């Protein structure tokens, strides 16, 4: 049995998650509300004021989204 949860993230949220994969030198994203939403989902944590992807966030990013595949097709 799988305990994976399929997240229905907006394209902006996916972009923010991808950005956190290789964070900028200042660790800031242009849209703080996106980070807050990802924190609520447990995909991102804030360490010393800097957002960082959680293991769950990495897993979701690697797995991707069926919806994103539909958009790309």
N, C-alpha and C positions, 0 to 999 in steps of 0.2 A: 504494500500500500504506500502511496506517495503522499507526503504532507506538504507538497508544493502548493503555493497559492499563486494564482494568476492575477497579476496586478494590471489594472486598466489605467495606465498612465497616459497623460496627454503628451503630445509630441514635445512640448516645452519641458515637461518633467523628464522625458527620456533624454533630451539634450543635456539637461542639468546633471543627470546621473552619469552620462558619458563624459561630461566635462570633469566630474570629480574623479574619474578614472586616472586622469593625468592633471592634477590640480595646477592652476596657475601659481606663479611665485607668491602672490599675495593671498591666495586661498579664498578669494571672494568671487561670488557669482553675481551677475548683473541683476538677477531677480531673486531677492531673499525669500519671497513668499514661496517660490518653488522649492527651496531647500527646506523651509518649514513643513511643507506638505510631505516631502520625502522623509523628514524626521518622524512625522506622525505615523508614517507607514512602516517605520523601522528600517528603512533602507539607507539612511544617513544618520550620523551622530555629529554633534558639535564638540570638538576637543579644543579647549583653550580658544574658543571663538572661531575656530577653523572647521568647516564641514569636512567630514571624512566618510567614505562609503563603508557600510557594514558588510560582513560576510553575506548577509541576505541580499544586500544591494548588489554585490558582485554577481551573485547567482542569478538575480533577476536580469542584470545587464547581459550576462552571457547567454541566458536562455532567450532573451528577446521577447518580443510580443507578436502574436499572430496578427494583431491589428497593424503593426508596423510592416509586416510582410505583405499584407493586403495593399497598403498604401504604396509600397515599392513596386508592386506588380503592374 
